[in-house]
Amino acid sequence: MATGELSYCLDGSRSLGHYLAAARERDPRIQAWTQLEPLPPTDSGPLDGVPFAVKDIFETIGLRTEFGCPRLFAGRVSGVDAGLVAMLRARGAIVMGKTHTTAFAYFDAAPTRNPHNLDHTPGGSSSGSAAAVAAGMVPFALGSQTQGSVLRPASFCGVVGFKPTHGFLPMDGVLPFAPSLDTGGLFTQTAEDMRLLWGRMGFSIHSDARVRFAALAVADPVEPAMRTAFAGAAQKLGADWIEPPPAFVDLHRSVRLIQDYEGARTHRETYQRAGAAVGAKLAEMIERGLATHEEDYLSARGRLEEARRQMASLFASYAVVLTPAALGPAPRDLTFTGDPRMNSAWTGLGVPAISVPLPVAPGELPLGLQMAAARGREALLLTAACAVEDCIVER
């Protein structure tokens, strides 16, 4: 089993002081944190003494929540805890601080850098959360995903990112973007840590690890390094190579249209008040989304429903479906957080998905294997992810 920071923290090997020291030493280069100010738990429980990081779109009592846009929300302090933050604090976990996000959790980049190479993006929008876990500054962190904002940063930063079934985790107190897509997520260093965390959060982790894997055929623009690593992992796992169902092909385009339509209406009032100060890329998206006709939005929702029916049939034959978690390694561009097309279909489908690091050569940037299961099969997916981690990771 792969041991990560959460395992060390729970067995008493690492304390809050250890992580605070690591953050103070490493963060000046990485810039994962917007605020480093621990908050005590509200009760005791199975996560006693475990610190965690909170993405800056989750309300957190007494800490700044600026939605990645200090130009408009500098110094804004939360008066409530988001539901997921409250859940974790009630189980004994310690909020260690807030982490950077792209502005309004869209594509206007945060200052965070990739811990593996500071000239490369950590991904987005959960930039700071992924980077903080990757750099060993915190055992786990909260993120959110509307297209690929958990799975892609996890792939780029070489950590595990997990988003459960849409609606499974509470999203009250989290800045909305596209409500039919917005999903809470988590980062840990290893799949075993993610499974451990999920159990300590009170959810079932009991499932048979023996599953049939299907690997979806990949095509351009997936990059050669990712193609090679993905094929190697699929072979090790004995996965069957299959063509994706027709409705799944180009599904990311429908998900993007849904995101644009809903996101434009979510943030229209702020944009009308502040204009381009919301971020150049977000402003462009809002204009595009407001120009999108309702019938086009409803057609995209219809295509999504057809894809759900076809994928349900696939999941009846294969418990876990494998794809690359990103097109390739993190781009060398701090203004670009990466392309979410490998993730957005799974977000639209509402199914649980996880990114597990693939083995790469020394000095190479991380790559991630994306695994998805049917709705409500979180325990199966996490158990399978641990088995995959043990199989593919070279020790």
Residue, then its C-alpha position, 0 to 999 in steps of 0.5 A: m500500500a502507498t503511504g501518504e501524508l494522511s496515514y502519517c498524520l493519523d498514526g501520530s508521526r506528523s503534527l500540525g506544527h510539522y505542516l505549518a513549518a513545511a508550508r512556511e518553508r515551501d510556499p514562498r516559491i509555490q504560492a499555494w496559500t492565500q491565508l495560513e491561519p489554523l482554526p480549531p475543530t468544532d468537535s472531536g472524532p475520527l479526524d482528530g488533529v488532522p489539518f486540511a486546506v480549503k479552496d478559496i470558494f468555500e466559506t470558512i468562519g473567520l477566514r478570508t474568502e475572496f473567490g480568487c478575485p481579491r480585486l473585487f473581494a479583498g478582505r471579505v471574511s466568512g461568517v459561516d462554514a460551508g457544509l463540507v468544511a463544517m462536516l470535517r471540523a465536526r470530525g476533529a479536523i483542523v482548517m489550516g488555511k485557504t488555498h488559491t483558486t482561479a478567479f471565480a473558479y474559472f480559467d483566469a489563473a491564480p499565482t500558484r506554481n507546480p511544485h514539480n517545476l515552477d515554470h509549469t501550471p498546477g492546473g485549475s481551478s483548484s490550483g492551490s489545493a492540489a499544489a499544497v498536497a503535492a508539496g507535502m504542506v498538508p495531508f488533504a485539501l478541498g477542491s471543486q469541479t465544474q469541468g475538470s478542476v479536481l482531476r486535471p490539477a491532480s494529474f498535473c501535480g502528481v497527487v490523487g484527486f477524487k470527485p464523487t457522484h454529483g450531489f453526494l457532498p454538500m455544496d452549501g456555502v460554496l460559490p456556485f458556477a454551474p449548479s447542474l455540474d458543480t461537484g465537491g472534491l478532495f486531494t490526497q497524496t495516495a489512493e490509500d489515503m483517499r480511501l482512508l479519508w473517505g472512511r473517516m468522513g463516515f462513508s462506506i469503503h467496503s467493496d470487492a476490488r476485483v473488477r473488469f476494467a475498460a480502457l477507452a480508445v484515445a485519439d488526438p489531441v492526447e499527447p504522446a507521453m500520456r498515450t504511452a503511459f496510459a497504454g502501459a497502465a491499461q496493459k498492466l491492469g488487463a483492461d479491455w480496449i473499447e471504443p467510447p459509446p457514440a453519445f460520449v464522443d465530443l460530450h465535452r462540447s455539450v458540457r461546456l455549453i451547459q457550463d457557459y449557459e448556467g455560469a453566465r447567469t450565475h455571475r451576470e450580476t457581478y459582471q454587470r457591476a464590475g466588468a472585466a475586473v471579474g477576469a478576462k476569460l470569465a468575462e468572455m465566457i459570460e458574454r458567450g453564455l448570455a448569447t447562448h439560446e435556451e433551446d441550445y442549452l436544452s439540446a445539450r442537456g438532452r445529449l447528456e441524458e442520452a450519454r448517461r443511458q449509453m454509459a449506464s449500459l457500459f458500466a453494466s459490463y465494466a465496473v471501472v472505465l479508464t481514460p487519461a486524466a489530462l491531455g498530457p503533462a502540465p503545460r509550461d504556461l502559468t497563464f493557462t491552467g490546461d484543457p479539461r476535455m478529458n474530465s468534463a464528460w465525467t462531470g456532466l455524467g455526474v459519476p464518481a471519478i478519480s485521478v491516480p498518478l501514473p509512473v513516469a521517468p525520473g525528472e519527468l512531469p506527472l501524469g494521471l490515470q483517470m478512473a470512473a464508475a457508475r453513480g453511487r459506486e464511490a466505495l468500489l471506485l476507491t477500492a479499485a483505485c488502491a488496487v490500481e495504485d499497487c499494481i502500476v506504481e513502481r517502487 
